[in-house]
């Protein structure tokens, strides 16, 4: 069965600094991978997805993620953090072809002024 | 297009009662999924419906059930509520309902069981 591990339940960076949120997955088949963001009292919003095309995926709000098969990783980055990036971020893997996501435990991102 | 709409936003129930949550997907979306979000267990998949058929089910007891109507609207029901059922219940829809399809989430229904 697929699983997702997000390293660091809480990450804090300064405004303007690099954001790096780590995600490792396990899957017996080529995975579909997603990053979602959740703001307080809201649902999840898709940031980006990997579906076996380009390994470097660009998403909304300046975020991007790189799929590395050898490392089974799909880390999320943003070159320069903004205060509005403060939220909880979830990495997820799709179980085969099914519309069924397995989520990581989430990483809460705090931006310091 | 309107997004995914979940009603009600907040619910307070007592143990032993039952509850029904409602979800209206984005127009044209045929797949509706439900997730439970708790601080301890995180986001867990409940079930997924496509064209009124349940295609996938998560590892939840039979007290959790759902259905989808011909207009793609969906409901989930929890019977004999337990304190541990307190959670944010999220509904999500997609057009194709396949593994690479991004999910569009509603803002959730926060259920508190006392």
HADDOCK unambig.tbl for C-alpha pairs under 7 A between the chains (distance, minus, plus):
assign (segid A and resid 32 and name CA) (segid B and resid 99 and name CA) 6.82 0.50 0.50
assign (segid A and resid 32 and name CA) (segid B and resid 100 and name CA) 5.84 0.50 0.50
assign (segid A and resid 42 and name CA) (segid B and resid 107 and name CA) 4.58 0.50 0.50
assign (segid A and resid 43 and name CA) (segid B and resid 90 and name CA) 6.93 0.50 0.50
assign (segid A and resid 43 and name CA) (segid B and resid 105 and name CA) 5.52 0.50 0.50
assign (segid A and resid 43 and name CA) (segid B and resid 106 and name CA) 5.34 0.50 0.50
assign (segid A and resid 43 and name CA) (segid B and resid 107 and name CA) 4.08 0.50 0.50
assign (segid A and resid 43 and name CA) (segid B and resid 108 and name CA) 6.08 0.50 0.50
assign (segid A and resid 44 and name CA) (segid B and resid 105 and name CA) 5.60 0.50 0.50
assign (segid A and resid 45 and name CA) (segid B and resid 104 and name CA) 6.92 0.50 0.50
assign (segid A and resid 45 and name CA) (segid B and resid 105 and name CA) 6.80 0.50 0.50
assign (segid A and resid 51 and name CA) (segid B and resid 100 and name CA) 6.22 0.50 0.50
assign (segid A and resid 94 and name CA) (segid B and resid 99 and name CA) 5.55 0.50 0.50
assign (segid A and resid 95 and name CA) (segid B and resid 99 and name CA) 6.88 0.50 0.50
assign (segid A and resid 96 and name CA) (segid B and resid 99 and name CA) 6.27 0.50 0.50
assign (segid A and resid 97 and name CA) (segid B and resid 98 and name CA) 5.74 0.50 0.50
assign (segid A and resid 97 and name CA) (segid B and resid 99 and name CA) 4.25 0.50 0.50
assign (segid A and resid 98 and name CA) (segid B and resid 98 and name CA) 5.49 0.50 0.50
assign (segid A and resid 98 and name CA) (segid B and resid 99 and name CA) 4.68 0.50 0.50
assign (segid A and resid 99 and name CA) (segid B and resid 97 and name CA) 5.38 0.50 0.50
assign (segid A and resid 99 and name CA) (segid B and resid 98 and name CA) 4.87 0.50 0.50
assign (segid A and resid 99 and name CA) (segid B and resid 99 and name CA) 4.68 0.50 0.50
assign (segid A and resid 100 and name CA) (segid B and resid 45 and name CA) 6.89 0.50 0.50
assign (segid A and resid 100 and name CA) (segid B and resid 99 and name CA) 6.88 0.50 0.50
assign (segid A and resid 101 and name CA) (segid B and resid 45 and name CA) 6.93 0.50 0.50
assign (segid A and resid 103 and name CA) (segid B and resid 43 and name CA) 6.15 0.50 0.50
assign (segid A and resid 105 and name CA) (segid B and resid 42 and name CA) 5.64 0.50 0.50
